[in-house]
Amino acid sequence: MTTTTGLLGPLTSPYSLAGLDLRTRFVMAPMTRFRSPGGVPTADVAAYYRRRAESGIGLIVTEGVPVGHRSATHETTVPRMTAGAAEAGWRRVTSEVHEAGGRIAAQLWHLGSEREPVDGYPSWTPATMSTANIDVIVGSFAESARVAVRAGFDAVEIHGAHGYLLDEFLWPRTNRRTDRYGADRAAFPAEVVRAVRAELPQQMPLIVRFSQFKERDYSARIASSPTELASLLTPLVSAGADVLHASQRRFWEPAFDGSPLNLAGWAKEITGLPTITVGSVGLSRTFPVSAQMDRLVAGLTGGEYDLVALGRILLGNPDWVRLADDGRFDEIHDYHKSHEDTYF
Ligand SMILES: Cc1cc2nc3c(=O)[nH]c(=O)nc-3n(C[C@H](O)[C@H](O)[C@H](O)COP(=O)(O)O)c2cc1C
């Protein structure tokens, strides 16, 4: 399914993302699933991603994968990006996705203050991190990027969204530092981008995901104007980001007053980079014949964004792209009926 003949129209057209050839404009959004005991992705995890690749997703972004440093997470069933068993598990995942004709990016993650203190080991935040700690975490992202390259990933995405560590530096409410990491809120995320970029082959895209909202505060904003957004994104681009993934809860919502552009649209307007939009795409059963579909396609063809990520709808419908493109609406499951207790 690589033509533009079905209901999804130009969303199924191929695209070259910073040199990486994708079959369609659809991205699988990163979604934590807690299915990797001891931090090691299992055969089930490989099959889960393979099924999404088989149905015409152009690029899969893995669930958030904490970097190796022990401050990155307290979770024991999220997969890690570390050498050894986890790397071998990821190699199986990337092979299966490639066999199915797909492409896959690893999302590298540090939970910041969302990491629960375990065994007396504290969670790290902008308020508590020394510059030495910052250097350590930059190094940990770089090390995990090295592992991702060895494991066969096609791209790396840095998780700079939703209130986790890097986003806590971008957000003025949590970054109250008085040193250079406070004066320039993008400084630490940009150091991570630069260090990761240095580990990737030249042709491998580096994606940065960012958001205004936080998981614990949907009204939060890292930028209250396009100018402020530019001050945060420009250093990330200078440091080597190739693609920006603008996380919104509803893709059709304007990012700022006075313009219909969504967050991905503003990111593209500011930086000129390719962007990924996301947020409640496909959640109504007849989405391909809806006003929201018209809005989505208008944004794509008008150059507001280049790729479209699907989250919840893919959990219960690994083959949503094919079913929706063919208009087989009766076979599409509502996302909320299936997404936590099934894993297939
Ligand atoms: C179960 C679940 C887990 C998620 N885990 C992550 C994650 O690990 N990293 C991330 O950046 N976003 C995560 N998200 C957010 C999704 O990537 C996506 O942005 C969000 O679900 C909105 O897209 P949707 O409306 O198509 O579901 C998660 C969402 C869900 C539903």
PDBQT file of the ligand as one rigid body, heavy atoms in Angstrom, charges set to zero:
ROOT
HETATM    1  C1  LIG A 401      -0.317   4.328  26.438  1.00  0.00    +0.000 C 
HETATM    2  C2  LIG A 401       0.450   5.562  25.984  1.00  0.00    +0.000 A 
HETATM    3  C3  LIG A 401       1.819   5.655  26.218  1.00  0.00    +0.000 A 
HETATM    4  C4  LIG A 401       2.544   6.788  25.775  1.00  0.00    +0.000 A 
HETATM    5  N1  LIG A 401       3.914   6.825  25.959  1.00  0.00    +0.000 NA
HETATM    6  C5  LIG A 401       4.637   7.829  25.395  1.00  0.00    +0.000 A 
HETATM    7  C6  LIG A 401       6.063   7.791  25.395  1.00  0.00    +0.000 A 
HETATM    8  O1  LIG A 401       6.705   6.833  25.880  1.00  0.00    +0.000 OA
HETATM    9  N2  LIG A 401       6.730   8.822  24.838  1.00  0.00    +0.000 N 
HETATM   10  C7  LIG A 401       6.066   9.898  24.280  1.00  0.00    +0.000 A 
HETATM   11  O2  LIG A 401       6.717  10.822  23.786  1.00  0.00    +0.000 OA
HETATM   12  N3  LIG A 401       4.708   9.943  24.252  1.00  0.00    +0.000 NA
HETATM   13  C8  LIG A 401       3.984   8.931  24.767  1.00  0.00    +0.000 A 
HETATM   14  N4  LIG A 401       2.616   8.937  24.645  1.00  0.00    +0.000 N 
HETATM   15  C9  LIG A 401       1.954   9.997  23.858  1.00  0.00    +0.000 C 
HETATM   16  C10 LIG A 401       1.747   9.517  22.413  1.00  0.00    +0.000 C 
HETATM   17  O3  LIG A 401       2.987   9.409  21.737  1.00  0.00    +0.000 OA
HETATM   18  C11 LIG A 401       0.856  10.483  21.591  1.00  0.00    +0.000 C 
HETATM   19  O4  LIG A 401       1.493  11.732  21.483  1.00  0.00    +0.000 OA
HETATM   20  C12 LIG A 401      -0.509  10.674  22.225  1.00  0.00    +0.000 C 
HETATM   21  O5  LIG A 401      -1.121   9.436  22.534  1.00  0.00    +0.000 OA
HETATM   22  C13 LIG A 401      -1.428  11.476  21.292  1.00  0.00    +0.000 C 
HETATM   23  O6  LIG A 401      -1.652  10.796  20.091  1.00  0.00    +0.000 OA
HETATM   24  P1  LIG A 401      -3.077  10.029  19.853  1.00  0.00    +0.000 P 
HETATM   25  O7  LIG A 401      -4.131  11.060  20.128  1.00  0.00    +0.000 OA
HETATM   26  O8  LIG A 401      -3.017   9.614  18.403  1.00  0.00    +0.000 OA
HETATM   27  O9  LIG A 401      -3.151   8.910  20.811  1.00  0.00    +0.000 OA
HETATM   28  C14 LIG A 401       1.875   7.843  25.114  1.00  0.00    +0.000 A 
HETATM   29  C15 LIG A 401       0.490   7.732  24.896  1.00  0.00    +0.000 A 
HETATM   30  C16 LIG A 401      -0.223   6.618  25.311  1.00  0.00    +0.000 A 
HETATM   31  C17 LIG A 401      -1.704   6.540  25.018  1.00  0.00    +0.000 C 
ENDROOT
TORSDOF 0
